Amino acid sequence: MDITDLRKNNVLILALRGKLDSLTTPALQEKILNFIQEGNKRIVMDCRALDYLSSSGIRAFYIAGKKLEESGGKLIFACPTPQVKKVIDVVGMSRHFSVFSDFEEAVQSLA
């Protein structure tokens, strides 16, 4: 799992590449929570290159989403691959998080 971070219009973008499973989730969760602690309140998860999403990854997103909500922030998802989108739909994440098929639209929604 590779995690690349960049900022655009005061929005933190985390680009995920590879598999988000029980082995890689702890590093992502720590990174997200550190960014939140640093004061980042608008985060886009760029899922264009995310090949796999496990239950541990889902849990990490819910934890981060809850922390962001507590501070008036928001976590959203952009461009999930078909296999990741299927997981998002099956577990009902789209009821709790905005999911965009267009990357720029996702970033603009938080700008």
SVG drawing of the C-alpha trace seen along z (x, -y; Angstrom):
<svg xmlns="http://www.w3.org/2000/svg" viewBox="-27 -27 31 35">
<polyline fill="none" stroke="black" stroke-width="0.4" points="0.0,0.0 1.3,-3.4 -0.1,-6.6 0.6,-9.9 -0.6,-13.1 -1.0,-16.5 -3.0,-19.7 -5.3,-21.5 -7.5,-24.5 -7.0,-23.8 -8.1,-20.2 -5.9,-17.3 -5.9,-14.5 -4.7,-11.1 -4.0,-9.0 -4.2,-5.2 -2.4,-2.6 -2.6,1.1 -4.5,3.1 -6.0,1.8 -6.1,4.9 -5.4,5.9 -1.6,5.5 -1.7,2.1 -4.6,0.5 -2.7,-0.4 -0.3,-2.6 -3.1,-4.4 -5.1,-4.9 -2.1,-6.4 -1.4,-8.7 -5.0,-9.9 -5.3,-10.5 -2.0,-12.4 -3.3,-14.7 -6.5,-15.3 -4.5,-16.1 -2.5,-18.6 -5.7,-20.4 -6.7,-19.0 -10.5,-19.0 -11.3,-18.3 -9.9,-15.1 -10.4,-13.4 -9.5,-9.7 -8.4,-9.3 -9.3,-5.6 -8.3,-5.5 -5.5,-3.1 -7.0,-1.2 -7.3,2.4 -8.8,3.9 -10.7,2.7 -11.1,5.0 -13.3,4.6 -10.3,3.3 -9.9,0.5 -13.6,-0.3 -13.3,-0.5 -10.3,-3.0 -12.4,-5.2 -15.3,-5.2 -12.9,-6.1 -11.4,-8.9 -14.8,-10.1 -16.0,-10.3 -12.9,-12.2 -13.4,-14.7 -17.1,-15.2 -16.2,-15.9 -14.1,-18.8 -16.4,-20.0 -14.6,-18.3 -15.5,-15.9 -14.1,-12.8 -15.1,-12.0 -14.1,-9.4 -13.2,-10.0 -13.0,-7.7 -13.2,-4.2 -12.3,-1.4 -15.2,0.9 -14.2,3.5 -13.8,0.9 -17.1,-0.8 -18.9,2.6 -17.6,2.9 -18.6,-0.7 -22.1,0.1 -22.5,3.4 -21.5,2.1 -23.5,-1.1 -20.6,-3.5 -22.3,-5.9 -25.0,-6.6 -22.3,-8.0 -19.7,-9.4 -20.0,-11.2 -18.6,-9.2 -17.7,-11.0 -16.9,-9.4 -15.2,-12.6 -12.0,-13.6 -12.2,-17.4 -15.8,-17.4 -14.9,-15.7 -12.1,-18.2 -14.4,-21.2 -17.1,-19.9 -14.8,-20.5 -13.1,-23.7"/>
</svg>
